[in-house]
C-alpha cells in the first residue's frame, strides 16, 4: 500500500515522544503535570448556563463562518483590543480552535509558486508544530529561523538571504512566543510588516497568548499594520478563548484579515470546515464580550510569574517571561533534565528539543525545558522548588 511521502519525515509529536521518554520510569514523587499548555484556572460559571439555555441549537447545523452574534462579538473585541475596525461579514470568521485556522490558512492562501519557484514558508524555531505540517501540506518549503537568546527569542526574518525572501509566501510568527514568552514590540512588527510589503508575503500572526501578560498589553500586529497603512490582506490574525478564558475545550478561535484573504478562507471552510455547535457559539459570543474574568485570570498568572522569579532568583540564564504562561529554563540537555526531574521528583516537564527542528547542538531547544505554569499557585510553588533543587 502506498502512502504520501510529504509527511514521511515528520518527527514524532512532542507528547508521544515525552511519554516514550518518561512513562517506563517510576516518578519520584506525586505527579505534577507542567508539560502541556492546558489552562487549569476556572472559567466563568455562566458559560455552562449559556450552553444549557441554548441547548436546542444542538438540533441544527451551525453556520461554518460563525453566527452573526459571534462574529459581531469577535469584531467588537478586536476593536477594543487592537483599535482596528473589522467588518463582521467580510473580515472575521470563527474557528474550531486556532490550530484549525493556522493549518487551513496555508491551504487557502499559500500559492503553488512564488516568482516561478517553490514557495518558502518562514517558521520560528522553536515553533508550534502545526506551522510545519501546514507548510508540508501545501508542498512549500519550511524555512526554520532560529528564535534564540541572541535574537531576543524571536526570529530575525530580515536576516534571511534575498533569494529566500523573494520566494517567501507566508511567515508564521507567535507573539507572545510559545515557548519563550518573548513579545514582539512595535519596532519588531514594523520591520516584519515592511519586509512583508517589500517581498510580498503574508504574515500569519498567532497571538493566542496575547491576554496573559504582566501589566502592559502586547501590541498586536493588526494595530501596527493599520498604523503603517499596510495592505489589509498582508496580515492574518489568529486568537482564541483557550488561554484568554481558560476554555481550551470550547474550541472557539478567531481568524481576521482583509476581505480578499477572508473570501478565500470562507470558500475553503465551506467545503472542509468543522464549525462549533450553536450552543457553544452562543457561549463563545458571551465570553468574547466579557473582560472581567480575563483580568482576574491574568492576575493569577502574574502571581505565578512572581513565584517563578523568586524560586529562580540568581539562576544564570533564567529569563522571566514577558507574557504567556511558560518558563523556558536553561539546562545542559533538555531530555536528560526532564528524565531526571521525573525520576527524582514526579514533576513532568517538556524537553525543549521536542518543540524545535535540528539535530544535536543545531536544535535551538536542546538546552532548555519548557515548564507550563498552569497548576495552582501552591502546586506551582512546590513543583518549581523541587525542580530547582533537582537541577540547579
N, C-alpha and C positions, 0 to 999 in steps of 0.2 A: 504494500500500500504506500502510495506517495503522499508526502506532507510538504507544505510550503517551506522553503529554505529561509524566508525572510525572518523567521523567529528562531531559527535553529541555534543561533549563538547567544540567545538571551541567557544571562546568568540566572541562577535560582533567585526567586524573590527573597527579599530581606528576611521575612519572618519564617518561612520554611528553613532557610539557612540557619537562623538562630535556633530553631527547635533541634536541628541536626547537631548543632554545636553543644547545646546545653542539656537536652532532655534525657540523655542517658547517664547524666551525673546527678547525684543527690544534692539538693540545695542545702546550704549550710545554716539555714535559719528559716524563720517564717518568710514565705514568698511575698515579695513586693514587686509588682509589675510597673516598670518605668521604661518600657520599650516603645509601645505604640502610642501615637498621639491621639488618644481617645479621651476626650474630656470627661471628668467624673463629677464635676460640680453639678448641683441641682439645676434643672431647667425650671422655668416658671410653671407653677401648678395649673394655671389656667390653660396651658397648652392642651392638656388632656380634656379639659372641659370643652374647648372649641372643637376638638376632633369628635367628641361624643355628640355635640349639638349638630354637627354636620354629617353624622354617620350615614344618612340616607344617600349621600353622594357616592358611597361605595357601589351603588346600583347603576352608576353611569360611567361611560368612558370619559376621562378627563381630557381637556384640550392639551395638545402637545406643547404649545408655547407657554402655557400657564394661563390661569383665569385672568380676566380683566382686573379683578381686585388685587390679585397677587402681583401682576405686572405694574399696577399703579403704585403699590406699596414699595416695590423694588425701585421704581423710578424716583419716588419721593425720598427713599433712603439715600440713593446716590446723590440727589440734590443736596440733602442735608450734610452728608458726609464729605462729598468731594466738591460741592459747589458747582456741579455740572448738570444741566438740564438734559435728560434723556427721554425721548418720546416713548411711552409705554407700548405703543403699537408697532413701532419700526426700529427701536434701538435697544430693547431689552427682551430677555427671554428667561423663563425659569428652567432650571436644570435638575436632573436627578442626582444631585451632588456635583461638585466641581470636577471630579475625575472624569465623569462622562463628558463634560464640556471641553476639558483640556485635550481629550482624545479626539472628539468629533470636530473640534475647531480645525485641527490639522487636516482631517478628512475633507472638510468643506472648503478650506481656504488655502491650503498649500498646493501650488501648481505642479504639474508634471515636470516642467522645466523652468529654469530661471536664466535668462540671457543665453538660451540654447544649451544649457548644461544641466546636469543633475542638481536639483536644489539642495542647499545646505540648510539645516536647522540648528541653531545655536542653543546649547543646553549648559546651564551652570553645573559644575562638578565639585561637590556632591549635588544630587538632584532628586526630585520626586520621580519615581520610576515610570510613571505614565508618559512623561515627556519623551523618553526613549522609544517606548513601544509605539506611540503615535507616529513618531518620525519614521520608524521602520515600516509601519503600515502603509504609508504613502510613498514608499520607495525613495525617500530622501536620505541624505547622509547626515547622521548626527555628528555635530562638532562639539566635543566636550571641552569646556573652557574652565580652567581652574578658578575656584572661588575659595581662596586661601587667606591666611592671615596677611600675606603680602599684598593682597588686593582688597583688603577690608572685608573679606568673606563674601564679596560679590564679584561676579565675572566681569573681566575687563574686555568687553567685546570690541571696543575701539582698537585694541592692540592686534587684532587679527589681520592677516595679510589681505591685500586688496582683492586677490583672486578668490578668496573665500567670501569676502563681503559682497562681491559682485554677483555671486550665485546664492546668497542667503535669501531665503523666502520667509523664514519665521525665526524669531528669537524668543525663547521662553525665559522668564525671569520671575523669581519668587521673592516678594518683599512684603513683610518681614521674612527673612530667609529661613527655610527648613533645610538643614538642621541648626544653622549657626546663630540665628536670631538677629542677624545684621539687617539694617534698614536702609533702603535706597533713599537718599535725600534729594532735594530739588535739583542739585547740581548733577547728581547721577542720572536722574530721569531726563534732565535736559540734554545731557550728552547722548544718552541712548536714543531718545526720540529724534534728535538731529541726525544721528548716524542712520537711523531707520529711514528718515526722509531722504538723505543723500543716496543711500543704496537701495531704496525702495523695498523694504521688507516690513513685515508686520510684527508687532510686539504682543506676545501673549503674556499678560500681566496677572500672575497668580497671587492674589492679595488676601488669601483666606485667613491669615493670621493678623490682619490689619487692626482688629479691635482689641488685641491683647498687647498692651504697652504700658510703660511706666507713668508718664504724665502728659506727654505731647503726642498727639495722634500722628502716625506716619503720613507724610504727604503721599497722595495717590497719583498714579500715572495719568489718569483722566484729567486731574486738576492741572498738571504741568502741560499736558498736550493742549488743553484749551488755552492756557496762557501763551503758548508758543504759536497758536493758530495752526496746529498740525492738521493734516488730513484726518477727518473723523474716523476713517477706516484704518488708520495707522495702528491704533491700539485696540486690543480686545481685553476687557476686564473680566476676571473671574473672582467670585467671592461666595460665601455660603454661611449658613446658620450653624454649621458643625462646631466651630471653635468659638465664634462670637456668642452663641446662645446655648452651648452645651447640648446640641441636638444632632449628633452625628447620625443617629438612626432615623431622623426625619427625612434625610436625603433631599434637602432643599438648598439648591445653589442658584446662582445667577450668572448670566453672561450678558455683557453690554458692549456695544461698539457702534460704529457708523451704520447707516441704513443699508449700504451696499454689502458689508460683511454679514449683517443680520439676515438679509434676504437669502443669502446662500446657506446660512446656518439653519434657518427655518425650513428651507426646502429639504435639506438632508434629514432634519428631525421629523418631517412629515412621513418619511419612509422608514426611518430606523429609530426614532425616539422612544424613550420609555418614560412617559410623564408620571408625575406624582398623582396618586388618588386625590379626588376632590376634597375629602375631609382633611388631608394633610396639607393641601394647598391653602385651605382656609386657615389652618393653624399657622402656616408659614407667613401668610399675609399679616396676621396679627403680630407675630414675633418681629417681623421686619419693622413694624410701626412702633415698637416699644424699645426705649433705650435704658429704662431704669434697671432692668435686670442685667444689662450689659455693663453698666457702671459697677454694679455690685460684683459681678463676675471678675471684672478687671482688677478690682481691689484685692480679691483673693490671690490672684496671680502676683500682684505687686508684693504682697506679704511673703509669697514663696520665693520671689527674687531676693528679698532681703534675707530670708533664711539661707539660701544658697550662698549669698555674698558673705554671710557670717561664717558658714561652715568652711568655705574655701578661701577665706581671707589669707593672703600671703602665698597662695599656691602659684608657683611660676607658670605662666601661660594661661592662667584662668582668666576668662573674659566673661563678665556678667552680660547676659543677653540684653540687647536694646528692646526687644519685643519678642512675641511668640511665647511658647512655653517649653522650650528645650534648652538644656545645657549641652554644650559641645566641649567636652572635657578632654584636655590633652593627656595622652598616655604613651607609653613606648610602643605598644601594639594593641589595637582595639580588640581583636579576637581573644588574645591571651588575657587581657584585663577583664573582659566580660565573663570569661570562663572562671577566672579566679574569684571575682566578686560573687558569682552564683554559687560556687562550691563552698566559699567561706562565710557568706552572709545570707544567701537566699534572695538578694536584690538582683533583679533581672534588667539588664541594660543592653543596648544595641551597639555592636561594633560599627564604627564609622565607615569602614571599608564597604559595608553592605549597602551603603547609600551612594556610592561613588563608582566611577569606572576607572580601570587601570590596574596593572599588575604590580604587586610588591610595593616598593617605595614610590612608584609612579601613581599610586592611588592616593589622592589627597585626603581621604578619610582614614587611612591606615592608622595614623597616630592619634585617633580620637575615639571616644564613645559618646553616643547620644543618650541623654537622660531626659525622660519626659516628666515634667512637674505636674502630673495630673492627679496624684493622690492627695489625700487630706493634708493639712498643714502639719499635724503631728506625725503622720506617717512619713511625710516628706523629710521632716527634720531628722527623724530616726534613720531613715534609709540613706540620706546623704551623709550623715555622720558615719554610718557603717561603711559606706563606700569610700569615704575619705580615709578612714583608719585602715582600710584594707589595701588601698592602692598607693597612698602617698605618705 
